[in-house]
Amino acid sequence: MSNNEWPEEGPVGDVSTEEGLQKAIKSYEQMSPKRAAALLEEMDEEEAYIHIAAMDHGLRGSILGRMEAARAAGILEKLAQEGR
């Protein structure tokens, strides 16, 4: 099997599908916001944005509040531009 046949794997599993993304969101809900922020900061900004955009507002705020300020600001700016 070649590498491009493997699903995309992130720190919380396969997020290449909507179902996978929702499973990742449930994982974030089970961990502390500080831990979730640390995981998201390890991702590139576009990947982190996809995860954060899929979260409900309460979870999103608690995680963004614990991320490095410049990184959180970049993600918030994109959320605002996309009307999320």
N, C-alpha and C positions, 0 to 999 in steps of 0.2 A: 504494500500500500504506500503510495507516495504521500509526502507531507501535505500536499494541497487537498487530499481526500479526508484529512482529519478535521473535525469541527474546531472552530475557534474556541480556545479555552482561556478564560480569564481567571483571576484569583478566586472567583466563586463558582467556576464551572462554565458550561457551554451557554453562551449568551448570543449565539448566532440566530436564534429564533425568538419569537415573542414569548413562547412558553419558557424558554431558557432564561430570558430576561426577567420574567415574573418570578421564577425560582430564585434568581439572584436577589431580587428586591426582597423576597421573603427572608433570605439569609441576612440581608442588612438589617431587617426589622428585629432579628433575633440577637444581634450583637450591639454593643454599645456604640453610640454615635462617634465616639473618639476612634474606635477600631475601624468602623466603616469608613470614616474620613481618611484614615491612614491607608486603607486598601485602595480607595479611589484616587488618592494622590500618587499611587504607584502606576496608575494607568495613564495613557496619553490623554490629553484634554478632551478630544472628541469622544473617546470611549467613556470617560468619566461623565461627560455631558449626557450621553445616551442613557446611562444608568440613572443619573440624577433626574433627568427629564421624566423618566417613567415612575418616579416616586410620588407619593402624595405630598402635599405641601408641608405637613408637620414633620415628616421624616426628612424631607429635603432640607428644611431650615435647620433642624438639629445637626445634620451632618455638615452642611455648608458652614455653619457657625464654628465648626471645629477644624476646618481646612485652612491652609495657609491663605492669607487674605488676598493676595494677587491672583492665586488660582481660583478661589471662590468667586472673585469679582469677574474674571473672564467667563466662567460658567454662567453666572447670573446675567451678565450682559447678553450672552447667547440665548438664554431662556427668555429674556425680555424681548429680544428681536423676534423670536419665534412665537411670542404671545403665550408662553406657558406660565 
